Amino acid sequence: MSHSAPKYAPNKGIAAAIKKAVGKNAISVEESHGEIAVTVKRDALVSAMIALRDVCEYQQLMEIAGVDWPDHDPRFEVVYCLLSVTKNHRIRVHVWTNEDEPVPSVTGIWPVAGWLEREVFDMYGVTFAGNDDLRRILTDYGFVGHPQRKDFPLTGYVELRYSEEEKRVKYEPVQLAQDFRNFDFMSPWEGADYVLPGDEKGASK
């Protein structure tokens, strides 16, 4: 019985074609686990993307993701996922940057990149030169920090609540009150060793 999923084009010859199309703008072209990853120079990203679109027929930008490597210099990796509709084939394009080194925007090639670049900016603080609408998109405008960075605290810096006294929404420093909270970390199937309210009714029968 044949599988219902569409067949992807094999990787044979793809890496060589990408190296030829991107040329000196490619730092590396690697094939691993059946996937092809292309690392390009940050300043040459736009010209490399145009070559991948026009020469190698990767017409669609599907996603832009960020990765934080705190011990690496440059610290941030921006990953672009491209799809070839004609070949039914996907590749990843990687660029490296730091917080103070903007990545060229690809909104002139794929307008959808505007929202995707805003997500990476919001979550990691990576800026994109040429994106005229680089605002937060997943957090609110008063949010402090970038929550997908590895050094961002899990509790955040501030918390948002509605003040009944002031009749407005306000920000306050995070307070993790642990009073009157008991954690036994037991399996619910084993049951608790202490007596809960109402247990005395069952014991009296």
C-alpha positions, 0 to 999 in steps of 0.5 A, a space after each residue: 500500500 502506497 503512503 498518502 503523503 506526497 513524495 519529496 524530491 531527492 536531495 541528489 544534486 541539490 547541494 551542488 546546485 545551491 553552491 553554484 547559485 549562491 556562490 561566494 555568499 555561502 559559508 557552507 552547504 550541509 546535508 544531514 538527516 535527509 535535510 539540506 542547510 545553507 549558511 550564508 553571510 549576513 550581509 549577503 542574505 538578500 542576494 543569496 535569497 534571490 538566487 535561491 528563489 530565481 535560480 533554484 526555484 525555492 519560491 516560498 518562505 514558510 517560516 523564520 525562526 530564531 535560536 539563542 546560543 549564549 556561549 557562541 559569538 555571534 550569539 543568535 542564529 536566524 533560520 529561514 525555511 524555504 519551499 520549492 513548489 515545483 520540486 516539492 522540496 525544502 531547505 533551511 537557510 541560516 545566518 548568524 548575528 548579534 543584538 547590535 548587528 541587524 540582519 537584512 530584511 527579506 520583505 522585499 522578496 517575500 512580504 510575509 517576512 514582515 510578520 515573521 521578522 517581527 516575531 523573531 525581534 519580539 522573542 530574541 531582540 534580533 533587528 532587521 534592517 529594512 523592515 519599516 514596521 519592526 514592533 512587538 507582535 506576540 507580547 504587548 508594547 510595554 513588555 520588558 526583555 525578550 522571552 525566548 532568550 536563554 537568560 530570560 527568567 522563567 517568571 519574567 520581570 513584571 506581572 500584569 494584573 487588574 487593580 480593583 482599587 485603581 480601576 485599571 490594568 497595572 504592571 508590578 514586579 513579579 511576586 511568587 508568594 508560596 505561603 500556605 502551599 504544600 507540595 508532596 510530589 506524590 503520585 495521585 494513585 498512591 494517595 496522600 499520607 495526611 488527612 484531608 477535610 472530609 476524610 473523617 466521614 469515610 473513616 467512621 463507616 
